């Protein structure tokens, strides 16, 4: 029996439909679920880059204090704005799909290289230009779409899932802490994971889809019980944030004057190509896993345009590039909640977090094992989605070679990064720690060089 509001156009059942209104009281928790699953991950990349960056004219390493707090605030704001435009496009920018945007991990290695060997301002200049390049690629997608064939996208999606497994495991064990894997972290991670599974098994109807939200709440409470976080730490986080940024603060435009360097720009553009492949893969997986259909050319074009142009806007705010978040792909594959109106509340929460720093301070206190317990199964779901995509392409000889070789070398080489010791540093920075980049390049090359009819020729020669 469906639960409906008094208006025939507003129904809880619409959470499984792309369009349609959902009662606000029920839409808010579903929308928040998408944000809470990626909030800390959205802040981590900018914090990592700022930790090693140098500002122009300064020999001091690292950007911290009030400056870092302001950049984290801007990161939340731009993630919400990007998500909102993906949901409700502006002109041809945006996919009109439930794509959640966030600061990308894909760029961290290359951005770190530029921010340390050049400076933070040079990094910002490269981001602004590189984002415009990807945005233009999105608008012209129909002219080059055949370059990225379905088997290439399938390999990229599968690799995204595999690359995130270690992220989930790291969070499960406590994150980057000295006592990683301590019993208290494992207990919280397990309780959070089991809470998600049990809630999903016992809840009725649409409530089943709130299993991740339930797991986050239970895990957060458990973290207080075992001492991972205390009330004192929570209030200290609030007071520090308010003292440094204030209760209300708008993101700053051009907090750092960009510097444009051709070598830095070229290195970033290469990674933007990889990010474009990830976005194609993520968006395709969202449509396949949540809407059970093939993605359209217009949707990919809008998604890429948003990915690129909003990354340039992120650069104008002093932040690193944003992209579609793979965590959201796994969440949609698990819950089938694809309603744009519902996920809009998650986007608005991110924007509010960027305008009201205390809100961001609260979300940023979510302990890593809680996030790990909620996301580790999501990441596995992405792997399965990628495998399903490969299966839809067909396990003929050509596709098998492309998938097997690109994934084995792309992932295998990142597990033995010393293999890049004799390559130029910029190549090592891009490929040694980024399996998605290797898989993308290899699958693209093989898709070009392998004959399209190689299976037919094999049969003809028998």
LONU-92315 format. One record per residue (C-alpha): x, y, z. Coordinates in steps of 0.25 Angstrom, whole numbers, plus 5000, padded with zeros to 4 digits. Example, Ala and Ser with C-alpha at 12.3 -4.5 7.8 and 13.67 -1.06 7.14 Angstrom:
BEGIN
504949825031 505549965029 
This chain:
BEGIN
500050005000 500650134996 500750255005 500350384998 500050525002 498750595000 499250644986 499150544975 500450594969 501250574982 501650434986 502650364994 502750264982 503350374974 504650354981 504850244970 504550334959 505450444953 504350544953 503150574962 502950634976 503250554989 502650605003 503750705008 503750635022 504150505015 505050565004 505950635014 506550505020 506750435007 507450555001 508350575014 508750425012 509450454999 510250575006 510550505019 511150385011 512150475004 512350605013 513750575019 514250515006 513850644999 514750725009 515950625009 516550664996 516650814998 517250785012 518250695006 518750784996 518750905005 519650825015 520750825005 520550944997 521351074996 520851214993 521551304983 522651384989 522651295002 523651185006 522651135016 522050995014 520550975016 519251065017 518551055030 517751125040 516751225035 517151215021 516951065021 515551085028 515151175017 515551085006 514750965013 513551055013 513651084999 513850934996 512550905002 511851024995 512350984981 512050834983 510550874986 510550974974 511050874965 510050764970 508950864968 509250894954 509450744950 507950734956 507450854949 508250894937 508651034933 508551044918 509350924913 510150914926 509650794935 509150654933 507750664939 508150544946 508350504961 509850534960 510550574973 511750664971 512950674981 514450714981 515150604973 516250514978 516650484964 517450614963 518150604977 519550554972 519650644960 519150764969 520150734980 521250734970 520950864964 520650934978 521950884983 522850904971 522251034966 521251094976 519751094980 519451214970 520051134958 519151014962 517951104962 518251164949 518351024943 517050974949 516351094943 516851064929 516750914930 515250924935 514951014923 515550904914 514650794920 513450884919 513650904904 513850754902 512550734909 511850834900 512450764887 512250624892 511450584880 512750604871 513650514879 512750424887 513150294879 514550314884 514050264898 513350134895 512350064904 513449964908 514450074911 513350134921 513049994927 514549974930 514650114936 513450094945 513949954949 515350014953 514650134960 514050024969 515349954971 516050084974 515050124985 515149994993 516450035000 515750165003 514650095010 515550005017 516450115021 515250185027 514750055033 516050045041 516050185046 516650275035 518050325036 518250315051 519450255058 518650145064 517950105051 517149975052 517049985067 515849905073 515050035076 515050065061 514749925056 513549915066 512950045061 513150015047 512449875049 511349925057 511050035046 511149935035 510249835042 509249945045 509149975031 508949835027 507949805038 507149925036 507049895021 506549755024 505549795035 504949925030 503749925022 503449995009 504150125006 504850125019 505750025015 506550125006 506950205019 507850095023 509150175021 508550295029 508150195040 509550135040 510150275041 509350315053 509650185060 511050195057 511150335062 510550305075 511450175077 512650265074 512350355086 512150225095 513550165091 514250305092 514550325078 513950465079 513450545091 512450655094 513650745098 514350715084 512950745077 512850875084 514250915082 514050885067 512850985067 513551095075 514851085066 514051095054 513251215058 514451285063 515251265050 514151285040 512851335047 511451285048 511151335034 512151355023 512151365008 513151284999 514251384994 514451404979 515951394975 516551384989 517851354981 518251424968 518451314958 519751294951 519751224937 520851134934 520751044921 521450924927 520550924939 519350944930 519650824921 519850734933 518550774938 517850764925 518250614924 517650584937 516350664933 516250564922 516350444932 515350524940 514450534928 514450384926 514150364941 512950454940 512450384927 512650254935 511950304948 510750364940 510650244932 510550154945 509550254951 508650234939 508850084938 508750054953 507650154957 506850174944 507050034937 507350094924 508450144914 508950284916 508650384905 509650474898 509050604904 509250554918 510650514916 510950654910 510250734921 510950644932 512350674926 512050824923 511650834938 512850754943 513750844935 513150984936 512850974951 514350924953 514751054947 513751124957 514351044968 515751104964 515251244964 514851214979 516251164982 515851014982 516250894975 515350824963 514050764966 513450644959 512350534960 512450464973 512550314972 512050294986 510750344980 510750244969 510850124979 509750194988 508750204976 509050054972 508750014986 507450094989 506950134975 506650264980 506750354968 505750464970 506350604967 505450684976 505950594987 507450594985 507250744983 507150754998 508550694999 509050794990 508450914998 509050855010 510450865004 510151005000 509651045014 510850975020 511751065011 510951195016 510851155030 512151095035 511551035048 510750935040 511950895032 512650875046 511650775050 511750695038 513250695038 513250625052 512650495046 513750395050 514450315039 514050175043 512550215043 512750265028 513550135025 512450045031 511450115022 512250125009 513049995008 511849915003 511450034993 512850034987 512749884985 511349914978 512150004968 513049884964 511849794962 511149914953 512449914945 512449764943 510949774939 511349884929 512449794923 511449684922 510549764914 511649794904 511849644902 512949554906 513549544892 515049524890 515249674887 514449724899 515149624908 516549664904 516249814906 515649794920 516649684925 517849754920 517449904924 516949864938 518149764941 519249864936 518449994941 518249934955 519449844956 520449954953 519850044964 520149934974 521549934970 521850084967 523350064967 523150014952 523050164949 524350204954 525050224941 523850304935 523750454935 523250504949 521950564943 521650424937 521850354950 521050464957 519850434948 519950284947 520650224959 519550254969 518350264960 517850134954 516750194947 517650284938 518450154934 517150074931 516550194923 517850214915 518050064912 516650034909 516550154899 517850104892 517349964891 515950004886 516650084875 517749974871 516949844872 516149814859 514649834861 514349694854 515449614861 514449514866 513849504852 515249474846 515549374856 514249294853 514549314838 515849244839 515349124847 
